[in-house]
Amino acid sequence: MDLQKAFGTAMKGEIEGRELYRMVSERTDDPQARDVFKYLAEEENKHFETLEKMYHSTLKGEEINVPDLPRLVEFKDVESPIFSEDFKNRIGQSHFEMSALSIALRLERDAADFYKKMAEESSDSGLKDFFKNLADWEEDHYRAIYREIQFLEDEYYQKNNFSPF
């Protein structure tokens, strides 16, 4: 495995997630979602910073330090882990938020798949565990975003008169 390339690809993915979540946190008018997206942006930034340090260690030929990464956000509400019920009730013109959720879903799926692949390809047990943990983390984000889309989708379709149901 080319670790420099793997870390570079991973850092790019984390930047994309960070910037998407940062933009959504700044544009949404739902306070609950603003907080969740802010924390998601911070998590993606922590991932980026950690990967960047590991990348620079590989460039210098140094031993890679595999740190523990604390989670900043926990998805406790099973039905709607991101947006409030109030947001759902006024979702009609929330095209930006719904589009952002769809994009985030794809980013998280791609990240989880990438980290799973890196874990499988790694011969170092520390790196294998690190990548597996990142894959699990991104999978958790994916599940929360998927649940959120399920929570909002019917109402969004109905309010915009394009319900496929």
C-alpha positions in Angstrom: 0.0 0.0 0.0 1.3 3.5 -0.9 0.7 5.2 2.5 1.4 8.7 1.1 -1.2 8.3 -1.6 -3.7 6.8 0.9 -3.2 9.6 3.4 -3.5 12.2 0.6 -6.8 10.7 -0.7 -8.1 10.5 2.9 -7.2 14.1 3.6 -8.9 15.3 0.5 -12.1 13.4 1.5 -12.0 14.9 5.0 -11.6 18.4 3.6 -14.6 17.9 1.3 -16.7 16.7 4.3 -15.5 19.5 6.5 -16.3 22.2 4.0 -19.7 20.8 3.2 -20.6 20.6 6.9 -19.2 24.0 7.6 -21.2 25.5 4.8 -24.4 23.9 5.9 -23.9 24.9 9.5 -23.6 28.5 8.3 -26.6 28.5 6.0 -29.2 26.5 7.8 -31.7 28.3 10.0 -32.4 25.2 12.2 -30.4 25.7 15.5 -30.3 21.9 16.2 -28.9 21.2 12.7 -26.5 24.1 12.9 -24.9 22.6 16.0 -24.8 19.1 14.6 -23.2 20.2 11.3 -20.7 22.4 13.2 -19.6 19.4 15.3 -19.4 17.2 12.1 -17.2 19.8 10.5 -15.0 19.8 13.6 -14.8 16.0 13.5 -13.8 16.0 9.9 -11.2 18.6 10.6 -9.8 16.5 13.5 -9.6 13.6 11.1 -7.8 15.8 8.5 -5.3 17.1 11.1 -4.5 13.6 12.3 -4.1 12.3 8.8 -1.9 15.2 7.9 0.5 14.5 10.8 0.6 10.8 9.7 1.2 11.8 6.1 4.1 14.1 7.1 5.6 11.3 9.2 5.6 9.0 6.1 7.3 11.8 4.1 10.1 12.0 6.7 10.4 8.3 7.0 9.4 8.5 10.7 7.3 6.0 12.6 3.6 6.7 12.3 1.9 7.6 15.6 -1.6 6.2 15.6 -3.7 8.4 17.9 -7.1 8.0 19.5 -9.6 10.3 18.1 -12.4 11.5 20.4 -15.9 11.8 19.0 -17.5 15.2 19.1 -21.0 14.3 18.1 -23.2 11.4 19.1 -26.4 10.7 17.2 -28.9 10.1 20.0 -32.2 10.7 18.4 -32.9 7.7 16.3 -35.7 9.3 14.2 -34.2 12.7 13.6 -30.5 12.9 14.7 -29.9 16.2 12.9 -32.9 18.5 12.2 -35.7 19.5 14.6 -39.3 18.6 14.2 -39.9 22.4 13.6 -37.6 22.2 10.6 -39.6 19.3 9.2 -42.8 21.2 9.5 -41.5 24.1 7.3 -39.3 22.0 5.0 -41.0 23.1 1.8 -38.3 25.5 0.6 -35.4 23.7 2.2 -33.8 22.6 -1.0 -30.3 23.5 0.1 -30.5 21.3 3.3 -32.0 18.3 1.4 -29.3 18.6 -1.3 -26.6 18.9 1.3 -27.9 15.7 3.1 -27.8 13.8 -0.2 -24.2 15.0 -0.9 -23.1 14.2 2.6 -24.6 10.7 2.4 -22.4 10.0 -0.7 -19.3 11.5 0.9 -19.7 9.4 4.1 -20.3 6.2 2.1 -17.2 6.9 0.0 -15.2 7.6 3.1 -16.3 4.5 4.9 -15.6 2.3 1.9 -12.2 3.9 1.4 -11.2 3.4 5.1 -12.4 -0.2 5.1 -10.2 -0.8 2.0 -7.2 0.8 3.7 -7.8 -1.4 6.8 -7.9 -4.5 4.7 -4.7 -3.6 2.8 -2.7 -2.5 5.8 -0.2 -5.0 7.2 0.5 -2.8 10.3 -2.0 -3.7 13.1 -2.1 -0.2 14.5 -2.9 1.3 11.1 -5.4 -1.5 10.4 -7.2 -0.6 13.6 -7.0 3.2 12.9 -8.5 2.8 9.5 -11.2 0.4 10.8 -12.1 3.0 13.5 -12.4 5.7 10.9 -14.5 3.5 8.7 -16.8 2.8 11.6 -17.0 6.5 12.4 -17.9 7.4 8.9 -20.4 4.6 8.8 -22.0 6.1 11.9 -22.3 9.5 10.1 -23.8 7.7 7.1 -26.5 6.0 9.1 -27.4 9.2 10.9 -27.7 11.1 7.6 -29.7 8.3 6.0 -32.1 8.3 9.0 -32.4 12.0 8.6 -33.3 11.8 5.0 -35.9 9.1 5.8 -37.3 11.4 8.5 -37.7 14.4 6.1 -38.2 13.0 2.7 -41.9 12.3 2.6 -42.8 15.7 4.0 -40.3 17.4 1.6 -41.8 15.6 -1.4 -45.4 16.5 -0.4 -44.7 20.1 0.3 -43.0 20.5 -3.1 -45.6 18.6 -5.0 -43.3 16.0 -6.4 -44.0 13.1 -4.2 -43.3 9.8 -6.0 -45.7 8.0 -3.7 
